[in-house]
Amino acid sequence: MKKLENPFEIIKESWNIFTDKKNFLPLVKIYLPSGIFTLAMTLMIQVPATKNIVGGATGTIITNILSFLLLVFVNLAGIQAVIEITKGNSLSVKSVLKNALSDYPRFLVFSVLIYFIYALGMVLWVIPFLIAATWLSFSIFIFVEKRRGIVVSLKESIALVKGRFWKVLGRMTAF
């Protein structure tokens, strides 16, 4: 069984990846659209002239759906970008976004399924949510990096966590 890394080492490695000169600007370009969209929606809700458009029930639903779709895309692109960086490849924003766009439909279905599982855990209470979140914590990365199917990704994540549940939960809690 492979030993899990110290959480502080993971944070240090992540910081080094994101602050490296050659990675920083491309990563900002990948993540910036979701930040701008979120900021714009927040400001529109606060501005009286646009509050009725965005703040109404229909506006809220549309905004939430658009936010979800954008955040799923940015999450996918971010994962793919970090995978490229950790493989030692140079990061091309255009290439990452193109790959993310082609994988987006599969990843969207997968993300919706994961969110429903998490929501079911929350409805049942906090403990089932924590169990589901821990067991499935690696599934998104397996799905994207190894290009596995939904069920296989879920099963592989469970297999990775088996025997390490408390360590994984502890690291999730720390982050």
Buried (B, 14 or more C-beta within 10 A) or exposed (E): EEEEEEBEEBEEEEEEBBEEEEBEEBBEBBBEBBEEBBEEBEEBBEEEEBEEBBBEEEBEEEBEEEBBEBBBBBBBBBBBBBBBBEEEEEBEBEBBBEBBEEBBEBBBEBBEBBEEBBEEBBEEEEEBBBBBBBBBBBBBBBBBBEEBEBEBBBBBBBEBBEEBEEBBBBBEEEE
